[in-house]
Structure formats: structure tokens, C-alpha cells
Amino acid sequence: MENGMNVWIVGRVFFDPPAIIRDPPDKERYHGVLPWTFQGVFLTEDEAVAACRDYLYFVAPAKVGETLPHDPCEWPGARFANVAGVDISK
């Protein structure tokens, strides 16, 4: 695996994704970060989506060797694999 190579992260959240549409979370309470756990890393988006067991799982692209900011930041391309209409990239 080389630096700069794209991989796909799978995570599981601890909140109800459809509720985000109705009632966005209090960013002050979560300091801009919602709780989630790492579930795996995959070479393709299709493999990552296939690993999502239910609507609490999300997929997001990442680059091998890329250092991210210390503070919470946007994650372009992050999305729930089984929930339409919820943008979690910001």
C-alpha cells in the first residue's frame, strides 16, 4: 500500500441518522464530533458499502499516509451507505 492511495473507512455511529435531518445535533455538546467506532478499512467503496450491516454504518474515503488536522474537520465524501439524504461530510 503506497502513500496517497485511496482507501475506504467504515464506521458505526451512536445516534439515529434520520434524526439528524429532523433535529441536527448540538455541535457545542459534541465539540463538532459525533461519537462513532471504527469498523474496518477497505480498498474499494463497494467493499466498504458491503461491510455496512445496517443504517448506523457509514463509509468515508481516506488517503494512506495523509495527516489530518488535530481539530475536528470536514470529511468530504463521508456518507451513510444505507440512509439517503443525510450529509455527514461537514
C-alpha positions in Angstrom: 0.0 0.0 0.0 1.5 3.3 -1.1 1.2 6.8 0.4 -1.6 8.7 -1.3 -3.6 5.6 -2.2 -7.3 5.9 -1.6 -9.0 3.5 0.9 -12.4 3.5 2.4 -13.2 3.7 6.1 -16.3 2.1 7.6 -17.6 3.4 10.9 -20.6 2.9 13.1 -22.3 5.8 14.8 -24.1 6.0 18.1 -27.0 8.2 17.1 -30.0 7.9 14.8 -29.0 9.1 11.3 -32.5 10.1 10.2 -32.9 12.2 13.3 -30.1 14.4 12.0 -32.4 15.6 9.3 -35.2 16.4 11.8 -33.1 17.7 14.6 -29.4 18.5 13.9 -27.1 17.6 16.8 -25.9 20.3 19.2 -22.4 20.9 17.9 -21.4 22.6 21.2 -22.3 19.5 23.1 -20.2 17.2 20.8 -17.5 19.7 20.1 -18.2 19.3 16.4 -17.6 15.5 16.6 -20.3 12.8 16.9 -19.4 9.5 18.5 -18.5 6.6 16.3 -16.4 3.5 16.2 -14.0 2.2 13.6 -15.3 -0.9 11.8 -12.8 -1.5 9.1 -10.8 -0.2 6.1 -11.3 -1.4 2.5 -9.6 -0.9 -0.8 -12.8 -0.1 -2.7 -16.0 1.8 -2.0 -18.1 -1.3 -3.0 -16.3 -3.4 -0.4 -16.8 -0.8 2.3 -20.6 -0.5 1.5 -20.9 -4.3 1.6 -19.5 -4.3 5.1 -22.2 -1.9 6.4 -24.6 -4.1 8.4 -27.4 -1.6 9.0 -28.3 2.1 8.8 -25.9 3.1 11.6 -22.8 2.4 9.4 -21.1 5.0 7.2 -18.3 4.9 4.6 -15.8 7.6 4.0 -12.7 7.9 1.8 -9.2 8.4 3.2 -5.7 8.6 1.8 -2.9 6.4 3.1 -0.2 8.4 4.8 -2.3 11.7 4.9 -2.0 13.6 8.2 -5.3 15.3 9.1 -5.7 18.4 11.3 -5.8 17.9 15.1 -9.1 19.7 15.4 -12.4 18.3 14.0 -12.7 18.9 10.3 -15.0 18.2 7.4 -14.7 14.7 5.8 -15.6 15.1 2.1 -17.3 12.0 0.7 -18.5 10.6 4.1 -22.0 9.2 3.8 -24.3 6.6 5.3 -24.4 3.7 3.0 -28.0 2.8 3.8 -29.6 6.1 4.6 -30.4 8.6 1.8 -30.4 12.4 2.3 -28.0 12.6 5.3 -24.8 14.6 4.6 -22.2 13.7 7.2 -19.2 15.2 5.3 -19.5 18.5 7.2 
